[in-house]
Amino acid sequence: MMQAVAGPRTGEKLQLLPIEHSSWADWKRAHPHTDVLSRHTGYQRDYSRNPYAGYEKTASTYFPINHLDKRLPAKTWVVGLSIGKHHIAWPLDALKQAGSHRFRWRGHHLGITIHGEGVQIRDIDSNRLLPVTRLYWFAWATFHPDSDIRP
């Protein structure tokens, strides 16, 4: 619902911000002076271990899916973009194969840049980086059942 669910701003609408999803090696190469938060958080957790190891290699999910859109396998990694009330998703593997490119969608001239594990989408006309979401298809389709899909 894009709103705060706890704290003094509960109920306020949240702004989606552009992010970059990449490997640490790619990030460090691009941003060599990055500071990293400490792993000493006060909680007993092994931060060197992935708690979701193997999850993406199985068809099952950790919880039931109420809306299953069969246009893609449920656990396909997608990159999703929303502009106004319109939504579009790209299978991540297809984007990586296609490489960086430009195209028009619903009146917007978009540029997609692939670098390592990261994907950026820019509105070419305004030169504005757009906020994208990288997630499994079942999650994207649950929130955006009317989403377009691009190969």
C-alpha distance (Angstrom), angle and dihedral (degrees) to the residues before:
residue distance angle dihedral
M1 . . .
M2 3.81 . .
Q3 3.79 94.4 .
A4 3.79 136.4 117.2
V5 3.82 112.3 -95.9
A6 3.80 100.5 -171.3
G7 3.79 141.0 27.4
P8 3.78 132.4 31.1
R9 3.84 92.6 -40.3
T10 3.82 95.5 53.7
G11 3.80 110.3 152.7
E12 3.81 95.8 16.9
K13 3.80 116.6 130.6
L14 3.80 112.6 -108.7
Q15 3.79 126.3 -139.1
L16 3.79 116.7 -127.5
L17 3.80 109.7 -131.1
P18 3.80 129.5 -159.0
I19 3.80 112.8 -100.5
E20 3.75 135.6 -178.7
H21 3.79 120.8 -133.8
S22 3.78 110.0 -160.8
S23 3.75 143.8 135.9
W24 3.80 117.0 -86.8
A25 3.83 89.9 -113.9
D26 3.83 92.2 55.0
W27 3.80 91.9 45.0
K28 3.80 94.2 48.1
R29 3.81 91.2 49.0
A30 3.82 91.3 52.3
H31 3.83 95.5 38.6
P32 3.83 107.5 28.4
H33 3.82 94.9 169.8
T34 3.82 96.0 56.1
D35 3.80 117.8 138.4
V36 3.80 116.7 -139.2
L37 3.77 126.4 -149.1
S38 3.77 116.7 -115.7
R39 3.80 120.4 -99.4
H40 3.80 87.2 -140.5
T41 3.79 95.9 95.9
G42 3.79 100.1 149.2
Y43 3.81 90.7 -108.1
Q44 3.79 125.9 107.3
R45 3.78 100.7 -117.6
D46 3.76 132.2 131.2
Y47 3.81 101.2 -130.7
S48 3.81 91.5 -175.3
R49 3.82 90.0 66.3
N50 3.81 122.8 76.6
P51 3.84 107.0 -132.1
Y52 3.81 89.1 -157.9
A53 3.81 97.6 49.2
G54 3.80 109.8 152.2
Y55 3.83 94.1 8.1
E56 3.81 94.9 115.3
K57 3.81 91.6 50.7
T58 3.80 93.7 62.1
A59 3.80 128.8 70.9
S60 3.81 93.3 -136.8
T61 3.79 126.2 89.6
Y62 3.80 129.6 -145.6
F63 3.80 90.5 -117.4
P64 3.82 137.6 24.8
I65 3.81 118.7 -82.7
N66 3.81 113.4 -135.0
H67 3.82 96.2 -171.8
L68 3.79 116.7 40.7
D69 3.81 115.9 -174.6
K70 3.80 106.9 -166.6
R71 3.82 96.6 -163.2
L72 3.82 86.1 99.5
P73 3.80 132.2 16.4
A74 3.82 108.0 -86.0
K75 3.80 96.0 -114.5
T76 3.79 97.8 45.6
W77 3.81 109.2 131.7
V78 3.80 108.3 -122.1
V79 3.77 137.0 -179.7
G80 3.79 109.9 -136.0
L81 3.79 129.5 -160.8
S82 3.80 129.1 -172.9
I83 3.77 123.5 -164.9
G84 3.76 111.0 179.1
K85 3.79 107.9 -47.4
H86 3.81 93.6 -22.6
H87 3.79 123.7 95.9
I88 3.77 134.6 -169.8
A89 3.80 133.5 -179.5
W90 3.79 132.7 -164.4
P91 3.80 124.0 -161.6
L92 3.80 102.8 -115.9
D93 3.82 94.3 -134.2
A94 3.82 91.2 53.7
L95 3.81 90.5 50.9
K96 3.79 91.2 50.9
Q97 3.82 90.9 50.3
A98 3.80 92.9 47.6
G99 3.81 92.9 47.2
S100 3.77 124.3 -159.4
H101 3.79 113.2 -17.0
R102 3.81 146.1 146.8
F103 3.79 131.4 -121.5
R104 3.80 143.7 155.8
W105 3.78 122.9 -109.4
R106 3.80 125.2 175.4
G107 3.81 92.4 -22.2
H108 3.81 95.4 -45.6
H109 3.80 123.0 116.5
L110 3.82 103.2 -143.8
G111 3.77 132.0 -171.5
I112 3.80 119.3 -157.9
T113 3.79 118.1 -159.3
I114 3.80 121.6 -167.9
H115 3.78 119.1 -162.8
G116 3.79 119.0 166.8
E117 3.80 106.4 -53.8
G118 3.80 92.5 -19.6
V119 3.80 129.1 99.3
Q120 3.79 124.5 -168.2
I121 3.79 126.3 -175.0
R122 3.78 119.5 -161.4
D123 3.79 130.7 -171.1
I124 3.79 97.4 -127.4
D125 3.81 95.6 -158.9
S126 3.83 93.7 56.7
N127 3.83 95.7 25.2
R128 3.81 86.1 -130.6
L129 3.80 122.3 150.0
L130 3.81 108.0 -127.6
P131 3.79 124.6 -141.8
V132 3.80 110.8 -110.3
T133 3.76 131.2 -178.5
R134 3.79 125.5 -140.5
L135 3.79 112.1 -156.4
Y136 3.78 144.8 120.7
W137 3.79 117.8 -63.4
F138 3.82 93.3 -119.1
A139 3.82 90.3 59.3
W140 3.83 95.2 45.0
A141 3.83 92.5 46.2
T142 3.81 91.4 49.1
F143 3.80 91.6 58.2
H144 3.84 95.5 34.0
P145 3.82 108.5 30.8
D146 3.83 91.1 163.4
S147 3.80 93.1 55.3
D148 3.77 122.0 140.3
I149 3.81 115.4 -129.1
R150 3.79 124.0 -146.1
P151 3.79 124.0 -165.3
